[in-house]
Amino acid sequence: MTLSETVHLATRTLRRNALRSALTLVGITIGVGAVVTMVAVGNGARASIEDQVVAAGMNVITVVAGNYKMKGEDGGGGVVDHNASLETGKKGSGARPLFVRHPEDDPMEKHDHPTARQRLGDSAAGLGAAATLTRADADAIRQGVSGIQYVSAGVHESARVLYGDRRWFTRLHGGETDLQRIRRSWTFKYGRFFSDREFNNTALVTVLGTVAHEKLFGRETDPTGREVRIWNQPFTVVGVIASTNWATTGAVGDDQFDAVYVPLTTVHRLLNLSKLNSITVTSRSAGETTKVSRAITELLRKRHGIGEAAPDDFVVQTQASLALGKGVSPQVARAITGNAPGLEQLTLEQLSHTLERASRTMTVLLASVAGVSLLVGGIGIMNIMLLSVTERTKEIGLRMALGARSRDVMLQFLTEAVTLSLIGGVIGVLLALAASGGVKQVLRWSAVVSPEAVVLAVVVAAAVGVFFGIYPARQAAQLDPIDALRYE
């Protein structure tokens, strides 16, 4: 007997006992549906936890230009002279300039072009920060460090923003388009972030933080398309950012939301600069921040030609090192970080791993509880198939008397069990999809139904049919034809 004939015969037999088959399906359907739904809820909880961890900035690494160690408190790595000129270091000593200054930053330089102050007025002040980072450094990090997710070069200034007779003194951040992807807690109350095209064209566009928006336009006014003035230049507002994360706030003085954002290229063009104040990087996993930060340090030291005994001309900061510096004297902070270079592994990375392990444990626990339902459904299939063997003993004897082999009888009953399981599995998956949608709508929980979970559920349903159907099938195949024909 061919496989298609076996499947046709099994299907016809199941239709002949439609009510009993339907009741048997209920067990396997509930089991598969419960497993898929519970895994979806567990995956959703895990994804939500990971989003909160990432949105809180646990995978953010900030590279800041310059090195602000105090003289005599450098931990043995040398002293950074913030007043060093291009000739810093004795000839043949291998020393290099600690700060490479752009002519715009040098008050003694003779300019052959209008200065930023001349072009933009007195509001363009504060241009004397260290100039040890460039966009080439940012590109090198983006291309040369593994484990990197996003990179955004940045210039940060204080700026006075005007709209009509309203003005607000706030922070101005020049950045790249990846900045919105780095700040996972951001949501847009109005509009959008500036685009790649606007970035490449050095467009005069800006995105407002919620505080700056409220101070200039009021809480409920949509400012998109309107113009504000920064450095005597008209900037078109394209969006307003807010936060949905518990770890971030929007208060006066907040560096993220009491701020305005413009394309980095626009800042460089208007201020005639080429330097960067910082490079913001995110690692793909919060547990890799230490490894990635070390790789960035090694790359930049090599690019800047810094000798082994010389200090960095930049500072790589992670969330752990930033948290440590709050409320702790600089000497103590440097002593701790110097003796525990993997501090992030002891704090934020451990927290990240702990949350991930907890979410995985919850997913396994939910799936295990639901798996009990699947086990009960399988036992139901075995029970029904054993009953079917008993009821159809004479039929089995007749088939074997007419030439059917034991293998054919076994394959028929096994096919019936697998068919029941697969039909129940498909119905269970459909119910799970509906249940997951209901969980999202009614309970406002996150539920993620992955294609892998759906495929696995159907495969497991088929495996349950094989496992619990093979014993009744063997019982049927081992019947003696003479005894089966005489069975009443």
N, C-alpha and C positions, 0 to 999 in steps of 0.2 A: 504494500500500500504506500502510495506516495505521500509526501508531507502535505500537499494541498488537499488531498482526499481526507487525510487525518484531521486537518483543521476544519474542513467542511463538516465532517461527521461530528466533531466535538461541538461546533457551533450549533448544529441542529439538535444535539442532545440537550444542550443548555437551554435552548429556546423551548424545548418540550417541557422542561421543568422551570418555567420562567420565574414564578414566585420564589421558589427555593433559591434559584440562582441570584435573584435580586437581593434577597435577604443576606446571602453569603457575601455579595458585593459590598454591602453596607460596612462590614467590619474592615475590609481592606481599604475601602474608600476613606473611612474615617482615619485609619492609621496613616495612610500616605498624606492625606490632607493636613493632619495634625503635625506630622514631621516637617513638611515643607513650610507650613505657617510658622512653627516655632523656630525653625532655622532662619526664616526671613526676619522674624522679630529679633532674634539674637544678632544677626548680621546688621540689622538696622541700628540696634543699640551700640554695637561695636563701631559702626561707621560714625554714629553721632558722637561717641566718646573721642574717636580719633579726630573728628572735625573740631571738637572743643579744644583738644590738646594742641592741634596745629594752629587754630585761631588764636589761642592764648600766646602764641609766639614761641613755643618750645622748640621749634625747628628753625628759628630765625637766628642768623649769624650776621653781625654788623662789623664791617671793617672801617675803622675811622682813620682819617689822615693824621699824621703826626704821632708823637709819643710824648706823653705828659708826665713821665717819671721825674720826680724831684731830684736835684743834684745830691749825690751821696746816698740816695735811697733807691738805686736802680737794681739792687739785687745782684751786683757784680757783673752786669752786662754792659757797663759803659754809661756815659752821661750824654743825654741829648741836649745840645745847645740850640735853643730856639732862636737865637740871634745869629746862627751860623750863616755865612755867605757862601757863594759858589766855590770859594777857595778853601773851605773848611778842610782841615787835615794837612799834615805835612807831606811834602813831596816824597814819594817812595814808601809811604807808610801804609798804603792800601786803603786809606780812609776815603770816604766819598762824601759829597754834600748831603747833609741830613735833610735839608729842605731845598727843593728846587723851586724858586719863586718865579711866577709869571711877572713880566714887567709891570702889569697893572697893579700888582700887590706891592711893588717896591716904590716907596715915596720918593726915593732919590733918582729913579729912572726918568730919562727924558722921553716923553711920549711923542711919537709921530702920528698919533691918531687921537681923536677926542676921548677923554677918559669917561668911565661910566658916570662919574659925578657930573661931568660937563653935559653929557647927553641926556641923563635921566634925572638930574637934580639931586638935592641933598638926601633924598630918600634912599639912594643907592649907596649906603654906607656898609661898613663891616666886611670889607673884602680882603682882610689881611690874614685869613686862616692859613694853616699849613697846606702846601700844595704838593703832597707826596703821592697822591693817587691820580690816575688818569683813566679815561675810558678804555684805553688799551689794556689796563690792568683788569678792568671789569670783563672785557672780552676774553682775556686769558683765563680768568676764573671760570667763566661760562663754558669755555671749550676744553680746559685742561684739568679740571677737578671732577673726579667721579663722585656720584651721589648728590650732585647739584640738581635742584628742581628749577628755581627761578633766580635771576640776578637782576638787580636794578641799581645803577649808578645814581648818586645823588649829590645835589648842592643845596645847602640850607642857609637861608638868610632871614633876618627879621624884615618885615615890610609893612608899609601902611597901605591899606586897601580902602578905596573910596567909592561910594555909590551915592550920587547926588550930594546931599549935605551930610550924609552919614560917613563915618570913617572908623576903621578898626585896625589897631596895631596888632599884628599876629605873626606867626611863622610862615615862611614861604618855603615849600619843598619842590625843588626841581628834580624830577625823576623820569624813569622809563615806564613804558606801558605795562611791564611785568609787575610793577608796584601793586596794582590792584589785585593781582593773583597772589602776591606775597601776603597781603593783609587779608586773610581769609575771613576775618570778622566783619569786613566792610559789607554794607549793603547800600544801594542807591535809593535815597529818598526821592530824588528827582534826577532825570537825565542819565548820564553815563560818564565813564572815564575818557580821557583824551585818547584818540586812536593812533595807530602806527603811522598813518598818513599825516596826521597833525604833528606828530613827533618828528617825522622826517622833514616836514616843511617848515619847522620852527614856528608853528602857528601861535598866535596870541590868544590862547584859550586857557581856561582855568577851571579847576574843580574845587568847590568849597567844602570845608568841614562843617558839621552841623552848627557849631558855635559861631563860626564866622558868618554862616548863612543867616542865623537868627539875628546877629548884631547888625547886619547890613540890610536885610530884607524883611525880617520878621519870621515867625515860626511857620506860618501857613502859606507863604508866598512862594510860588514856583519861579526861581530866578533864571532858569535856562533860557538862553538867547539874549539875555540882558548884558550890558557892559559895565564892568568895574574898572577902576584905574589903579594900576600898580606901576610905580616908577615913572609916572606921567604917561604911561602907555595904556591904550584901551584893550582890555582883555574880555573876551566873550565867555560867559559862564556856560559850561556844557553839562554840569552835574553837581549834585550835593551828596556827600557820603555820610552814612550813619553807621551804627553798630548794632548787631544783634547778639553779641557775645557777652556772657556774664563777666568775663575778665577785663573788658574794656569799657571805658566810660566816655562821656562827652561833656566835659566841664571846661570852664575858662582856664586857660593855661595848659590844657591837654595838648600834647605835641601832635597827636593824630587828627583830632577833631576841631581844635582851635587853630586851624591852619588852612592854607590854600595850596593847591598843587598845580604846577605848570610843567610843560615838557622841559626836560633838561637841556635840550638843544636851544630852546628859546632863551633860557637863562644865560647860557654860554654866549649866545649872539648878542643879547642886550647888554650884558656886563663885560663883554669882550674877555671872557675867561676861557681857560682850558682845563682847569683843575677840578677835582672832586673833593667834597668833604667826607663822603662815605660811600661804601658799596654794601648794599643789603642783599643777603643771600639766604635762601631756604634750602635745607636738605630734604631729600625725599622722605626720610623718616626722622622723627624726633630723637630716636635712639642713636643716630649717626652724627649728631652735631659735633661731638668731640673729634671724631675722625676727620670730618670735613673741615673743621676749623684749623686743625693741624696741617692738613694738606694745603689750605689757603695760605697759611703762614709760610710754609716751605716754598710755595710757588712765588709769593711776592718777595721774599728775601732773595731768591735767585734772580728774579726779574730786576730788582733794585740793586743788585750787586753788593749785598751786605755781607761782610765777613763774619766768621764764626764768633769773634769776640765783640762785634759791634751790636748795639741794640737795634730793634726794629724801628723803622720810621713810620710805623702804623700800629694800630691796636686792633686786635681781633676780639670782639666781645660776643659772648653768648648770654642767654637769659640768666644762667646760673651765676656767671661772673658779674652781671649787672646787679642781680639781687644781693650778692655778697657785699657789694660796695656800699649798700644803703645801711647807714647806721653803724658802720665799722670804720675805724680809722684807716687811712691809706696804708700805713705801715703794716698793720695786722692783716689787712686784706691781701697785700702783696705777699706777706709771709705765708698765708694759707694757700693762696693760688700757686705760689712757687713750690710748695711741698705737696700739693695735691693738684697736679695739672689736669687730672681727669675729674675735676669737681662735678662737671655736668653729669658724669656717669653716676655719681652718688646722689644726685638730686633730681633734676628734671628727667634725665634719661631713665633712671630707675622708676620714677613716677609714671613715665610714658609706658615702660614695659609692664609695670604692675597693672595699669589700666587695661592694656591690651590683653594680658593674661586673664584678668578678671572677666573681660568681655568674651574671650574664647571659652572660658569655663562655663559662663552662663549659657552660651550657645550650645555647648555639648550637653549641659544639664537639661535644657529645654528639649533638645533633640532626643535625649535618652528617655525622658518622660513620655514624649510622643511616640517613641519607638515601641513602648509597651503596647500601645494601641495597635501598632502594626503587627506585633507578635500575636495578639489576641485574634486579629483578622486572619493571620496564617493558620492558627489552630482551628478557626472556624472552617477554613477551606479543607483542611485535613479531615475534620469531622464529617463534612458534607460528602467528600469524596469516598470515605469509608462506607458511609451509608449508601452511596450510589453503587459501590461494588456489591454490597449485600443485596440490594434490590435488583441488580442486573446480572446476578450470578447465572441464571439460565441463558440469558442473552450472550454472556461471555462464553459459556459452554457451547452454544450453537455456533458462534463464530469460529471457535477453535476446531469444532467438528467439521466445518466447511473449509478448513485449510488455513485459518489465521494463525500466525505464529505468536508465541508468547511476547516477542518483541513488539509486534503490532498492537497487541492488547495494552501493553505497558505504555507505548507511545500515545495511544488514544486517551487514556486516563490522565497521563501527564500533560498532554496538550489541553485537556479540559481545565485542569488546575491552573496552568499558566495563562490561558485565555481569561479565566475569571480574574486572576491577579492583575493582568495588564489592563483590562477594562476598568477595574476598580482603581488602579493607579492613575489612569488618565483622568477619570472623573474626580479623583482626589486632588490632582494637580489643579484642575479647573476650579474646584472649590477653594483650594488654598490661595489661588490668585484673587478670587473674590474676597476671601477672608482677610488677606493682607491689605487690600484696598479699604476694607471696612475698618481695620485697625487704624489706618492712617487718617481716615475721615472722622471716625467717631472718637477714638481715644487719643488722637493726635500723637501717636507713637510713630517712630521711624521703622519701616519694614522694607527690607531689600530682598526681593526674590531673584536670586541669581540663576542664569541658565544652567550652570553646573548642578545646582541643587535640584532643578526640575528633572534633568536627565538622570541624575543619581537616584531620584525617587522612583522613576519608572523602572530603572534597572533593578533596584532593590525589590520593587513589587514583583517583577518577573522572577527574581531569585527566591522570593518567599513562595511563589507558586511552585517552583521546582522543588524547593526544600520540603514543603509540607505536602506536595502531591506525589513525591516519589514513593513513599511508603504505601499509600493506597494503590498506586499503579503496580507496584511489585506484588501486592496481595492479589490483585486481579490476574496478573500474568502467571502466577504460580498455581492457579486453580486447575484441578484435574478435570478434563472435558467430560468424562463419564459422570463424576460426582456433580458437576455443575448442571448437566442435563437433567439429573434426577432431583435437583434442589427444588423444594416447594416454598 
